[in-house]
Amino acid sequence: MFEHTKKVRYAVVAGGQISQQAFMPGIARTNNSELAALVTGDPVKADELADQYNIKAWSYEEYGALLASGEIDAVYVATPNALHTPFVVAALEAGIHVLLEKPMASSVAEAEQILAAQQKSGAKLMIAYRLHYEPGNVELFTRAQNGDFGELRAFSSVFAQNVAEANSRGHNGYWGGPVPDMGTYPLNAVRNFFDEEPIAVHAVGTKTPERGFNFHDTVAVTLRFASERTAQFTVSYATASAESFTLIGTKATVYASPCFMFGPKVGISYIEKTEEGSKTHEFKPVEQFGNETQYFSDCILHDRHPEADGEEGLLDVRVLAAVEQSLASGETVSLPPVQRRRRVQADQALELKPAKEPSEDDMISIIPQSA
């Protein structure tokens, strides 16, 4: 067991945009975590990022040696979605804790494999749902749980951006596309608002003729819940940026924007409308990646089970897989009823000061995500 004063030592697995832009700067805002290593197949990243952060770089071929080295306690896995499973399972089997970017995996079978590895191991697994530790979202989740908005009946959302086809997200099929990448946000939000899992999924997708994506670049999803509630969200890789959601209850309607994104200047905001009038709730920007790392390291140091665990990740993946199935068949896909065991708690909200993000031009050997 760690001494309370010891910091959890993290290795970053994959030095892509999300690692360079957000995780690696953000971890410095914590008081219980430190960057100790980088795993990359790019020799330029290995040299320059290792020098910049004063850490050791390891190749992917050396990953097993890193896990056994005694130089790290945890890994942050930010590979493309389809590559998550081998890196996560190997870490867990070695007793190394895992902070895993969402979506958890690119199939239900792989998510179940990861969850089984965690349950067999003594190591901890947390899926990087950064909004579970952001004060505005935590307030919304807990207020919804407390019935502040009345009985929740419907949810709708749009989350869209313009993604370059040359980026890894632009040509790796459905599981690299907008539904797993961006749809996970409204999906996870409504599951937490309703405190319920969907039982039916229907999706319609379109492909912009002049774009070179090998998947539906714009997708509209409808979810049905056993309690006769509905949710809808639209995601896209081929439009101007958009992010918002509307939550409709019997006492209030909530409109939130910004609601899903991160950054030094991004503060979550929502408008609550009732019979008495309208009230705006605004939250200052926080270090979302530092927040989630601080929370996970605290769970490691004090031997607590993290809230956004493998079960939470699996519950999203099973819906994402149903969307894929519906897009292929044109039919509504039914899901078996299931209940979650953990919920977002008010004390998960953290307020670390935002770290300075490098610009796309300052990052090393990346193909920018934005078109």
C-alpha angles and dihedrals in degrees: 000000000000124000109245091246095053121102123226109247113223132198116203111223107208122012099222129135099289092050095047097038101043122000101047095048092038099055089066089068092064125088096207105044137062138186110246108161147005127217113204141145092214114092092200092055089043092056101036101039093043089053093044094052098030092237136127120260122216129190122235088252088059095051094105090050090051092052090053096041099089088228097108138043100190143015131219105212114205103155120133108292096255091058099052100095105064093046094046096045092047091051094048092047088053091052093252117141117239133216102189127195116234139288089055094219143338097254139026090244092056092046089052090048091053092047091049091051091052093048090051093046128069089226125104127241126200127176111224099247093156093181090066086074100037111105098227095050093042089053091050093048094048094043090051090050089050093053096245091142094043123237107347113232110166145011132193131178146173124204117171144152141165108257126191114241089220091063115092089250090059102063110024100094130246096329091054092045138089101284098060092031102045104006090065088073100059090035093054091042096055093044088056094043095049093036085218140100123239119251099194134035131191126177137184121193136189134193121218104233097222095047124088101219118137093216140046102293094196120040133178116201130192122195128194125201130204091243090063095258126135137208131189132185136174123204130183143180094192108061143067114287118282134164129169144117137202121209116194122201135164092256102034147007117224124202116188129190129180090030112139110030133086138212143113091282100037114104120174115241135182137180118217115202122193137154087274093058141266129315127186120214115198128185128197119242114271135188097264097182092045090048094056092045092049090051095047093046089051089054089051095046094047097034096243126151110247117238098225093056134154092283090058090051093048092051089058094043093055089057093045089052090050090053089053090050093048092050090053097045103030087226134116110259120217122216126201115249115263136168128216122228104208133051136191110271127208093241091062091078111107131183109204113163113258117261121228110263122218115237122245088257091054095051119095125246097338132140102225115245095219119080 
